[in-house]
Amino acid sequence: MSTTKEAGDRGEAMTAEYLRGNGYEILASQFRCRFGEIDLIARRGGILCFVEVKLRSDRRFGLPRDFVTAAKQRRIRTTAAFYMTRHDPDLCARFDVAEVYDDETPPRIEYIENAFE
């Protein structure tokens, strides 16, 4: 049985692989600063994508995207603004959610672009 951290890391690795396969460049993984954490930061063309990864093996309590609360979105936006001031201030930003369903074989990723603003 894996820990929550190990499961989260596995979901982020699967999502990074998915993004690379769809033409994204992974710029950062588990980016942390005093404002919060962003699971993945990727770029495709002139768009910088801040990706929240949610791995679930049980849907009884709702869809993974339902757990990206308004408070979590605020932390992600603030952390993204901090990142952009230091790295890519001229790119357009987008906030995406990757739902990783590991209860399926093979695991499935539902990728939601512009999941919140």
DSSP file (Angstrom, degrees, kcal/mol; ACC not computed):
  #  RESIDUE AA STRUCTURE BP1 BP2  ACC     N-H-->O    O-->H-N    N-H-->O    O-->H-N    TCO  KAPPA ALPHA  PHI   PSI    X-CA   Y-CA   Z-CA
    1    1 A M              0   0    0      0, 0.0     2,-0.2     0, 0.0     0, 0.0   0.000 360.0 360.0 360.0 132.3    0.0    0.0    0.0
    2    2 A S        -     0   0    0      1,-0.1     2,-0.1     2,-0.0     0, 0.0  -0.569 360.0-111.7 -94.4 157.6    1.4    3.4   -1.0
    3    3 A T     >  -     0   0    0     -2,-0.2     4,-2.5     1,-0.1     5,-0.2  -0.314  32.3-105.7 -77.0 167.1    1.3    6.6    1.0
    4    4 A T  H  > S+     0   0    0      1,-0.2     4,-2.6     2,-0.2     5,-0.2   0.899 122.7  51.5 -59.9 -41.2   -0.7    9.6   -0.1
    5    5 A K  H  > S+     0   0    0      2,-0.2     4,-2.8     1,-0.2    -1,-0.2   0.919 109.9  48.5 -63.1 -44.6    2.5   11.3   -1.1
    6    6 A E  H  > S+     0   0    0      2,-0.2     4,-2.2     1,-0.2    -2,-0.2   0.907 112.6  48.5 -63.1 -41.3    3.6    8.4   -3.2
    7    7 A A  H  X S+     0   0    0     -4,-2.5     4,-2.4     2,-0.2    -2,-0.2   0.920 112.2  49.1 -63.7 -43.4    0.2    8.2   -4.8
    8    8 A G  H  X S+     0   0    0     -4,-2.6     4,-2.4     1,-0.2    -2,-0.2   0.913 110.6  49.9 -61.7 -43.6    0.3   11.9   -5.5
    9    9 A D  H  X S+     0   0    0     -4,-2.8     4,-2.3     1,-0.2    -1,-0.2   0.891 110.1  51.5 -61.6 -39.8    3.8   11.7   -7.0
   10   10 A R  H  X S+     0   0    0     -4,-2.2     4,-2.3     2,-0.2    -2,-0.2   0.914 110.1  48.9 -63.7 -43.4    2.7    8.8   -9.2
   11   11 A G  H  X S+     0   0    0     -4,-2.4     4,-2.2     1,-0.2    -2,-0.2   0.893 111.4  49.4 -63.4 -40.3   -0.3   10.9  -10.5
   12   12 A E  H  X S+     0   0    0     -4,-2.4     4,-2.6     2,-0.2    -2,-0.2   0.891 110.2  50.8 -66.4 -39.4    2.0   13.8  -11.2
   13   13 A A  H  X S+     0   0    0     -4,-2.3     4,-2.2     2,-0.2    -2,-0.2   0.914 111.2  48.3 -64.4 -42.4    4.4   11.6  -13.1
   14   14 A M  H  X S+     0   0    0     -4,-2.3     4,-2.3     1,-0.2    -2,-0.2   0.905 113.0  48.5 -63.1 -41.0    1.6   10.1  -15.2
   15   15 A T  H  X S+     0   0    0     -4,-2.2     4,-2.8     2,-0.2    -2,-0.2   0.905 109.2  52.0 -67.2 -41.4    0.3   13.6  -15.9
   16   16 A A  H  X S+     0   0    0     -4,-2.6     4,-2.6     2,-0.2    -1,-0.2   0.911 110.9  48.4 -59.9 -42.2    3.7   14.9  -16.9
   17   17 A E  H  X S+     0   0    0     -4,-2.2     4,-2.2     2,-0.2    -2,-0.2   0.915 111.3  50.5 -63.6 -43.1    4.1   12.0  -19.3
   18   18 A Y  H  X S+     0   0    0     -4,-2.3     4,-0.7     2,-0.2    -2,-0.2   0.926 111.6  47.9 -59.0 -46.6    0.6   12.7  -20.7
   19   19 A L  H ><>S+     0   0    0     -4,-2.8     5,-2.4     1,-0.2     3,-1.2   0.927 109.9  51.0 -64.0 -45.6    1.5   16.4  -21.2
   20   20 A R  H ><5S+     0   0    0     -4,-2.6     3,-1.7     1,-0.3    -1,-0.2   0.907 107.5  54.5 -57.5 -41.2    4.8   15.7  -22.9
   21   21 A G  H 3<5S+     0   0    0     -4,-2.2    -1,-0.3     1,-0.3    -2,-0.2   0.675 107.4  51.9 -65.8 -17.2    2.9   13.3  -25.3
   22   22 A N  T <<5S-     0   0    0     -3,-1.2    -1,-0.3    -4,-0.7    -2,-0.2   0.074 128.8 -91.6-109.1  22.5    0.6   16.2  -26.1
   23   23 A G  T < 5S+     0   0    0     -3,-1.7     2,-0.3     1,-0.3    22,-0.2   0.608  80.2 135.7  86.7  12.9    3.3   18.7  -27.0
   24   24 A Y      < -     0   0    0     -5,-2.4     2,-0.5    -6,-0.1    -1,-0.3  -0.653  47.3-139.4 -92.0 150.6    3.9   20.4  -23.6
   25   25 A E  E     -A   43   0A   0     18,-3.0    18,-2.4    -2,-0.3     2,-0.6  -0.948  19.0-133.8-104.3 126.7    7.2   21.2  -22.1
   26   26 A I  E     +A   42   0A   0     -2,-0.5    16,-0.3    16,-0.2     3,-0.1  -0.718  28.2 173.9 -82.5 120.8    7.4   20.5  -18.3
   27   27 A L  E     +     0   0A   0     14,-3.0     2,-0.3    -2,-0.6    15,-0.2   0.769  63.0   1.5 -96.9 -32.9    9.0   23.5  -16.7
   28   28 A A  E     -A   41   0A   0     13,-1.7    13,-2.6     3,-0.0     2,-0.4  -0.994  52.9-155.5-156.7 150.6    8.6   22.6  -13.0
   29   29 A S  E    S-A   40   0A   0     -2,-0.3    11,-0.2    11,-0.2    10,-0.2  -0.998  83.1  -0.5-129.0 134.2    7.2   19.9  -10.8
   30   30 A Q  E    S-     0   0A   0      9,-3.3     2,-0.3    -2,-0.4     9,-0.2   0.921  80.9-167.7  53.5  49.3    6.1   20.5   -7.2
   31   31 A F  E     -A   38   0A   0      7,-1.8     7,-2.4    -3,-0.1     2,-0.4  -0.534   7.9-172.5 -69.0 126.7    6.9   24.2   -7.4
   32   32 A R  E     +A   37   0A   0     -2,-0.3     2,-0.3     5,-0.2     5,-0.2  -0.946  17.7 151.0-126.0 144.2    6.8   25.6   -3.9
   33   33 A C  E >   -A   36   0A   0      3,-2.1     3,-0.9    -2,-0.4    46,-0.1  -0.871  63.6 -77.7-150.4-175.2    7.1   29.1   -2.5
   34   34 A R  T 3  S+     0   0    0     -2,-0.3     3,-0.1     1,-0.2    45,-0.1   0.690 126.5  54.9 -65.1 -16.4    5.8   30.9    0.6
   35   35 A F  T 3  S-     0   0    0      1,-0.3     2,-0.3    43,-0.1    -1,-0.2   0.723 119.4 -78.5 -90.6 -22.4    2.3   31.2   -1.0
   36   36 A G  E <   -A   33   0A   0     -3,-0.9    -3,-2.1    42,-0.1     2,-0.4  -0.995  49.0 -68.1 157.9-160.9    1.7   27.6   -1.8
   37   37 A E  E     -A   32   0A   0     -2,-0.3     2,-0.4    -5,-0.2    -5,-0.2  -0.972  22.1-158.2-132.9 144.7    2.5   24.7   -4.2
   38   38 A I  E     -A   31   0A   0     -7,-2.4    -7,-1.8    -2,-0.4    -8,-0.2  -0.995  13.8-147.3-121.2 128.8    1.7   24.0   -7.9
   39   39 A D  E    S+     0   0A   0     -2,-0.4    -9,-3.3    12,-0.4     2,-0.4   0.952  77.8   1.7 -61.7 -53.9    1.9   20.4   -8.9
   40   40 A L  E     -AB  29  51A   0     11,-1.9    11,-3.1   -11,-0.2     2,-0.5  -0.994  55.0-162.4-138.1 143.1    3.1   20.9  -12.5
   41   41 A I  E     +AB  28  50A   0    -13,-2.6   -14,-3.0    -2,-0.4   -13,-1.7  -0.994  25.3 169.8-122.9 123.9    4.0   24.0  -14.6
   42   42 A A  E     -AB  26  49A   0      7,-2.6     7,-3.7    -2,-0.5     2,-0.4  -0.883  20.5-149.6-132.6 160.3    4.0   23.4  -18.3
   43   43 A R  E     +AB  25  48A   0    -18,-2.4   -18,-3.0    -2,-0.3     2,-0.4  -0.996  13.7 174.3-134.1 138.6    4.3   25.4  -21.5
   44   44 A R  E >  S- B   0  47A   0      3,-2.0     3,-1.6    -2,-0.4     2,-0.2  -0.931  70.5 -40.9-139.9 117.2    2.9   24.9  -24.9
   45   45 A G  T 3  S-     0   0    0     -2,-0.4   -22,-0.0     1,-0.2     0, 0.0  -0.466 124.1 -22.7  63.8-133.7    3.4   27.7  -27.4
   46   46 A G  T 3  S+     0   0    0     -2,-0.2    46,-1.9    -3,-0.1     2,-0.5   0.155 116.0 100.0 -95.2  18.9    2.8   31.0  -25.7
   47   47 A I  E <   -Bc  44  92A   0     -3,-1.6    -3,-2.0    44,-0.2     2,-0.6  -0.919  56.9-155.5-113.6 128.8    0.7   29.5  -22.9
   48   48 A L  E     -Bc  43  93A   0     44,-3.5    46,-2.1    -2,-0.5     2,-0.5  -0.888  16.3-156.2 -98.5 123.0    1.9   28.8  -19.4
   49   49 A C  E     -Bc  42  94A   0     -7,-3.7    -7,-2.6    -2,-0.6     2,-0.7  -0.893  10.3-160.9-109.9 123.9   -0.2   26.1  -17.7
   50   50 A F  E     -Bc  41  95A   0     44,-2.8    46,-2.3    -2,-0.5     2,-0.5  -0.914  21.9-160.4-101.2 115.0   -0.4   25.7  -14.0
   51   51 A V  E     -Bc  40  96A   0    -11,-3.1   -11,-1.9    -2,-0.7     2,-0.6  -0.860  16.6-162.2-112.2 123.8   -1.7   22.2  -13.4
   52   52 A E  E     - c   0  97A   0     44,-2.3    46,-2.6    -2,-0.5     2,-0.5  -0.909  18.1-152.3 -97.7 123.2   -3.3   20.8  -10.3
   53   53 A V  E     - c   0  98A   0     -2,-0.6     2,-0.5    44,-0.2    46,-0.2  -0.847  12.5-174.1-102.0 129.1   -3.2   17.0  -10.3
   54   54 A K  E     - c   0  99A   0     44,-3.0    46,-2.9    -2,-0.5     2,-0.5  -0.962   4.3-166.5-125.5 113.5   -5.9   15.1   -8.5
   55   55 A L  E     + c   0 100A   0     -2,-0.5     2,-0.4    44,-0.2    46,-0.2  -0.844  12.9 173.0-100.5 132.3   -5.6   11.3   -8.3
   56   56 A R  E     + c   0 101A   0     44,-2.7    46,-1.4    -2,-0.5    47,-0.6  -0.998  27.9 177.3-139.4 141.9   -8.5    9.3   -7.1
   57   57 A S  S    S+     0   0    0     -2,-0.4     2,-0.4     1,-0.2    -1,-0.1   0.319  81.2  51.3-117.3   2.0   -9.3    5.6   -6.9
   58   58 A D        -     0   0    0      4,-0.1     3,-0.4     1,-0.1    -1,-0.2  -0.961  54.8-175.4-143.2 120.3  -12.7    6.0   -5.4
   59   59 A R    >   +     0   0    0     -2,-0.4     3,-1.6     1,-0.2    -1,-0.1   0.264  57.6 105.4-100.0  11.6  -15.4    8.3   -6.8
   60   60 A R  T 3  S+     0   0    0      1,-0.3    -1,-0.2     3,-0.0     3,-0.1   0.799  83.5  47.2 -61.4 -27.3  -17.9    7.9   -4.0
   61   61 A F  T 3  S-     0   0    0     -3,-0.4    -1,-0.3     1,-0.4     2,-0.2   0.292 124.2 -83.6-101.2  10.3  -17.1   11.3   -2.7
   62   62 A G    <   -     0   0    0     -3,-1.6    -1,-0.4     5,-0.0    -4,-0.1  -0.521  61.7 -41.7 117.8 175.5  -17.3   13.2   -6.0
   63   63 A L    >   -     0   0    0     -2,-0.2     3,-1.5     1,-0.1     4,-0.4  -0.441  53.6-115.1 -75.9 151.1  -15.1   14.0   -9.0
   64   64 A P  G >  S+     0   0    0      0, 0.0     3,-2.1     0, 0.0     4,-0.1   0.876 114.9  61.6 -53.9 -39.4  -11.5   14.9   -8.4
   65   65 A R  G >  S+     0   0    0      1,-0.3     3,-1.6     2,-0.2    -3,-0.0   0.769  90.6  69.2 -60.7 -24.8  -12.1   18.4   -9.7
   66   66 A D  G <  S+     0   0    0     -3,-1.5    -1,-0.3     1,-0.3    -4,-0.0   0.701  91.0  61.8 -66.3 -17.8  -14.6   19.0   -6.9
   67   67 A F  G <  S+     0   0    0     -3,-2.1     2,-1.3    -4,-0.4    -1,-0.3   0.403  76.9  90.6 -92.0   3.0  -11.6   19.0   -4.5
   68   68 A V  S <  S-     0   0    0     -3,-1.6    -1,-0.1    -4,-0.1    -3,-0.0  -0.721  72.9-169.6 -94.0  82.7  -10.0   22.1   -6.1
   69   69 A T     >  -     0   0    0     -2,-1.3     4,-2.6     1,-0.1     5,-0.2  -0.067  37.2-101.1 -71.7 170.2  -11.9   24.4   -3.8
   70   70 A A  H  > S+     0   0    0      1,-0.2     4,-2.1     2,-0.2     5,-0.1   0.885 125.3  51.6 -59.0 -39.7  -12.1   28.2   -4.1
   71   71 A A  H  > S+     0   0    0      2,-0.2     4,-2.0     1,-0.2    -1,-0.2   0.909 110.1  48.5 -65.1 -41.5   -9.4   28.5   -1.3
   72   72 A K  H  > S+     0   0    0      1,-0.2     4,-2.4     2,-0.2    -2,-0.2   0.902 109.8  52.7 -64.2 -41.4   -7.1   26.1   -3.2
   73   73 A Q  H  X S+     0   0    0     -4,-2.6     4,-2.7     1,-0.2    -2,-0.2   0.903 107.5  51.7 -61.4 -41.5   -7.7   28.1   -6.4
   74   74 A R  H  X S+     0   0    0     -4,-2.1     4,-2.4     2,-0.2    -1,-0.2   0.921 110.5  48.3 -61.4 -44.2   -6.7   31.3   -4.7
   75   75 A R  H  X S+     0   0    0     -4,-2.0     4,-2.5     2,-0.2    -2,-0.2   0.903 112.3  48.9 -63.3 -41.1   -3.5   29.8   -3.4
   76   76 A I  H  X S+     0   0    0     -4,-2.4     4,-2.8     2,-0.2    -2,-0.2   0.925 111.1  49.6 -65.3 -44.5   -2.6   28.4   -6.9
   77   77 A R  H  X S+     0   0    0     -4,-2.7     4,-2.3     2,-0.2    -2,-0.2   0.918 113.0  46.8 -60.7 -43.6   -3.3   31.8   -8.5
   78   78 A T  H  X S+     0   0    0     -4,-2.4     4,-1.9     2,-0.2    -2,-0.2   0.913 113.9  47.4 -65.5 -42.9   -1.1   33.6   -6.0
   79   79 A T  H  X S+     0   0    0     -4,-2.5     4,-2.4     2,-0.2    -2,-0.2   0.893 111.2  51.9 -65.1 -40.1    1.7   31.0   -6.4
   80   80 A A  H  X S+     0   0    0     -4,-2.8     4,-2.8     2,-0.2    -2,-0.2   0.907 107.6  51.7 -62.7 -42.6    1.4   31.3  -10.2
   81   81 A A  H  X S+     0   0    0     -4,-2.3     4,-1.8     1,-0.2    -1,-0.2   0.909 110.0  49.7 -61.0 -41.7    1.7   35.1  -10.0
   82   82 A F  H  X S+     0   0    0     -4,-1.9     4,-0.8     2,-0.2    -2,-0.2   0.933 111.7  48.6 -60.8 -47.1    4.9   34.7   -7.9
   83   83 A Y  H >X S+     0   0    0     -4,-2.4     4,-1.4     1,-0.2     3,-1.0   0.926 110.0  51.9 -59.0 -46.2    6.3   32.2  -10.4
   84   84 A M  H 3< S+     0   0    0     -4,-2.8    -1,-0.2     1,-0.3    -2,-0.2   0.842 101.4  59.4 -65.4 -34.0    5.5   34.4  -13.4
   85   85 A T  H 3< S+     0   0    0     -4,-1.8    -1,-0.3     1,-0.2    -2,-0.2   0.782 116.4  35.4 -64.7 -23.2    7.3   37.5  -11.9
   86   86 A R  H << S+     0   0    0     -3,-1.0    -2,-0.2    -4,-0.8    -1,-0.2   0.596 132.8  15.8-104.7 -14.0   10.5   35.4  -11.8
   87   87 A H  S  < S+     0   0    0     -4,-1.4    -3,-0.2    -5,-0.1    -2,-0.1   0.732 127.7   5.1-125.9 -63.7   10.3   33.3  -14.9
   88   88 A D    >   +     0   0    0     -5,-0.3     3,-1.4     1,-0.1    -3,-0.1  -0.528  57.4 159.2-133.9  65.4    7.9   34.0  -17.7
   89   89 A P  T 3  S+     0   0    0      0, 0.0    -1,-0.1     0, 0.0    -4,-0.1   0.697  73.8  56.4 -67.2 -17.7    6.0   37.3  -17.1
   90   90 A D  T 3  S+     0   0    0     -6,-0.1     2,-0.2     2,-0.1    -2,-0.0   0.506  87.0  94.5 -94.2  -3.5    5.1   37.7  -20.8
   91   91 A L  S <  S-     0   0    0     -3,-1.4     2,-0.3    -7,-0.1   -44,-0.2  -0.531  80.2-111.1 -85.6 154.5    3.3   34.4  -21.4
   92   92 A C  E     -c   47   0A   0    -46,-1.9   -44,-3.5    -2,-0.2     2,-0.3  -0.616  35.7-137.0 -77.8 143.7   -0.5   34.0  -21.0
   93   93 A A  E     -c   48   0A   0     -2,-0.3     2,-0.3   -46,-0.2   -44,-0.2  -0.782  21.3-178.0-107.4 149.3   -1.5   31.9  -18.0
   94   94 A R  E     -c   49   0A   0    -46,-2.1   -44,-2.8    -2,-0.3     2,-0.6  -0.993  18.9-141.1-142.5 145.7   -4.0   29.1  -17.8
   95   95 A F  E     +cD  50 116A   0     21,-0.6    20,-1.9    -2,-0.3    21,-1.0  -0.939  27.7 177.7-113.7 116.7   -5.1   27.0  -14.8
   96   96 A D  E     -c   51   0A   0    -46,-2.3   -44,-2.3    -2,-0.6     2,-0.4  -0.764  19.8-147.1-116.8 159.2   -5.8   23.3  -15.6
   97   97 A V  E     -cD  52 112A   0     15,-2.1    15,-3.0    -2,-0.3     2,-0.6  -0.997   6.1-157.3-126.4 131.8   -6.8   20.3  -13.6
   98   98 A A  E     -cD  53 111A   0    -46,-2.6   -44,-3.0    -2,-0.4     2,-0.7  -0.941   6.3-159.0-108.3 116.7   -5.7   16.8  -14.4
   99   99 A E  E     -cD  54 110A   0     11,-2.9    11,-2.9    -2,-0.6     2,-0.6  -0.857   8.2-164.1 -94.7 118.4   -8.0   14.1  -13.0
  100  100 A V  E     -cD  55 109A   0    -46,-2.9   -44,-2.7    -2,-0.7     2,-0.8  -0.915   4.5-163.8-108.3 119.0   -6.1   10.8  -12.7
  101  101 A Y  E >   +cD  56 108A   0      7,-3.3     7,-1.9    -2,-0.6     3,-0.7  -0.856  13.6 172.7-103.6 101.1   -8.2    7.7  -12.3
  102  102 A D  T 3   +     0   0    0    -46,-1.4   -45,-0.2    -2,-0.8    -1,-0.1   0.364  66.1  79.3 -92.5   7.1   -6.0    4.9  -11.1
  103  103 A D  T 3  S+     0   0    0    -47,-0.6     2,-0.3     5,-0.1    -1,-0.2   0.395  85.4  76.3 -89.4   3.6   -8.8    2.5  -10.4
  104  104 A E  S <  S-     0   0    0     -3,-0.7     4,-0.0     4,-0.1     0, 0.0  -0.798  90.7-102.0-111.1 155.1   -8.9    1.8  -14.2
  105  105 A T  S    S+     0   0    0     -2,-0.3    -3,-0.1     1,-0.2    -2,-0.0  -0.967 115.0  20.9-121.0 115.3   -6.5   -0.4  -16.2
  106  106 A P  S    S-     0   0    0      0, 0.0    -1,-0.2     0, 0.0    -3,-0.1   0.672 112.4-109.4 -73.2 164.7   -4.7    1.4  -17.7
  107  107 A P        -     0   0    0      0, 0.0     2,-0.4     0, 0.0    -5,-0.2  -0.267  35.5-139.6 -57.2 147.3   -5.1    4.5  -15.5
  108  108 A R  E     -D  101   0A   0     -7,-1.9    -7,-3.3     2,-0.0     2,-0.5  -0.885   8.4-152.3-116.6 142.7   -7.0    7.3  -17.3
  109  109 A I  E     -D  100   0A   0     -2,-0.4     2,-0.7    -9,-0.2    -9,-0.2  -0.966   2.3-164.7-115.3 125.7   -6.3   11.0  -17.3
  110  110 A E  E     -D   99   0A   0    -11,-2.9   -11,-2.9    -2,-0.5     2,-0.6  -0.945  16.3-159.5-104.8 111.2   -9.1   13.5  -17.8
  111  111 A Y  E     -D   98   0A   0     -2,-0.7     2,-0.7   -13,-0.2   -13,-0.2  -0.836   5.5-165.5-102.6 121.7   -7.4   16.8  -18.6
  112  112 A I  E >   -D   97   0A   0    -15,-3.0   -15,-2.1    -2,-0.6     3,-0.6  -0.901   6.1-156.3-112.2 108.3   -9.5   20.0  -18.0
  113  113 A E  E 3  S+     0   0A   0     -2,-0.7   -17,-0.2     1,-0.2   -62,-0.0  -0.536  78.7  12.1 -78.8 148.7   -8.1   23.1  -19.6
  114  114 A N  E 3  S+     0   0A   0     -2,-0.2    -1,-0.2     1,-0.1   -18,-0.2   0.903  74.9 164.7  52.9  45.9   -9.2   26.5  -18.1
  115  115 A A  E <   -     0   0A   0    -20,-1.9     2,-0.3    -3,-0.6   -19,-0.2   0.797  67.9  -6.0 -66.1 -28.0  -10.6   24.7  -15.1
  116  116 A F  E      D   95   0A   0    -21,-1.0   -21,-0.6   -43,-0.0    -1,-0.2  -0.972 360.0 360.0-157.8 164.7  -10.7   28.0  -13.3
  117  117 A E              0   0    0     -2,-0.3    -2,-0.0   -23,-0.1    -1,-0.0   0.400 360.0 360.0-108.9 360.0   -9.6   31.6  -13.7
